[in-house]
């Protein structure tokens, strides 16, 4: 019987290393618009997001959104939308990637309270769905299928 790794490689999936941090979150590195960052992988987050304070860091152009964000420990937060960004996670790429910007200070405060490093953002279900994701919790890796010029837009 073929291993999962071999089957996914044959089907054009890319393997991405994950790191389990002290809070039991899975963390990964990614690039937005050519700038490296640290992100939490969150299967429960509908859209990928970065902190509002990271707008300049990732060279984002954004506009206000009427949608309010909610997440662990916070709700009704103001959001901005940033369209047509470049996302690279390992060898996986998306050249038209939309994301949400909002205040992630509550997330980073919770992380640092547990002696974990702050993150730039959260990678969510939009990427997992588009990449037909497989998460191997035992081996701590994520598999994403290579995209064919697909645009990732926010779902709200």
N, C-alpha and C positions, 0 to 999 in steps of 0.2 A: 504494500500500500504506500502510495506517495505521501510525502510529508506535506503539511499545510504550506510551509514556506515554498516548496517546489511548485505546488499547484498554483499558488498565487503569483509567483514569479512568471510562470508560463502564461498566465492570464493578464500580464502587464500591470501587476501591482508593485508598488514601491514600498520598501520596508523603512520605517522611521522609528528610531530609538525613543523610548519613553523613560522617564526617571520618576520613580515613586518618591515623593518627598515626605517629610515628617508628618504632614497632615493627612497622609494617604491619598492625596491628589496625584494625578499623573501629569508630569510636566514635560514639555518639549520645546525645542528651539525652532524658530521660524523666522523668515524675513518678509517684511512688508516694504514694498518699494525699495528693495535693496538694503534695508536696515535690519540688523539682527535684533531679535527680542526673545523674551522668555514668556511662555504661555502655559496656562492650565488647559488640559483637555477636559471638556465638560459635555458629556453626552446629553445632559438635561438642558443645556443652553440652546435655544432655538437658532440664534444667530451668533456669529463670531463678533467679538468686540475688543476694543482697546480703551484704555483710560483716556478721558478727555484731555488730561495733561500730557498725553503722548502725541498729540496732533502734529506738532512741529517736528518731534523726534522721528516720526515715520513719514514726514513730508505729505501729510494728508490734506486734501481739500474737502471741506465738509459744509453741510448746510443743516439748519435746524430741522428737527422732525417733530411732528405733533404727537408721535407715539411716546408713551412713558415706559420706562424700563422697570422691571422688577427682578430681583434676584435674592440670593441668600441674605437675609437680614435687612433688606431695603426694598422699597417700592415707590412708584410714582416719580422716578428720577427723570430729569430732562435728558434728552438724547439728541445726537446729531447723526447724520448719515454721510458716509463717505463712499463714493462710487468709483469703479474702474481702477482699483489698485492692483498691484502685482503681489502675489503671495507665493512664497517658495517654502516648502517644508521638506527638508532633505532634497531628494531628486524630483519630488512632486511639485508641479507648478500650476498656477491659475493666473492668467493675464488680465482677467476682468473680474475682480473680486470686490464685492460691496461689504462694508462692515458698519457696525454701530459704534459710536463713541459715547461714553457716559462716565460718570464719576465712579471709579473703582477703588476709592480710598477705603471703603468698608471691607472690601476683599483683602486688600494689602495689609490693613490693620490686623485682621484676623490671622493672616499668614505670619506676620512678624511677631504676633503674640505667642505663636508656637515655634518661634525660632526658625521659620522658613523665610526664604528670600521673597521680596516683592516680585510681582509679575507685571508685564506690560499689557497683558490682555488674556482673553479666553477664546479658545477655538472650539466652536460648537457644532451642532447637528447639521448646519448648512454644509460644512466641509465633509463631515462624516457621511452624509447622505450622497452628496455629489461624487465623492471618492469611493462609494460602495465599500465603506470601511469595515475592516476586521481588526479587533483589538485582541492581542494575545497577552492576557494579564500575567500569565506564568513567565513568559519570556520578556515582558515589558517592551512590547513593540506594537506599532500601529501599521497596518497595511492600507494604502490608498491606491485605487486604480488610476492610472494616468488618464488625464482629461484630454478630450479632443476639441479644443477651442470652445469650451463651454463657459458661459458666464455665470458666476455665482452671485445671485441677488438676494437681498434680505427678504424674509418671508412674511414680514408684518407690514 
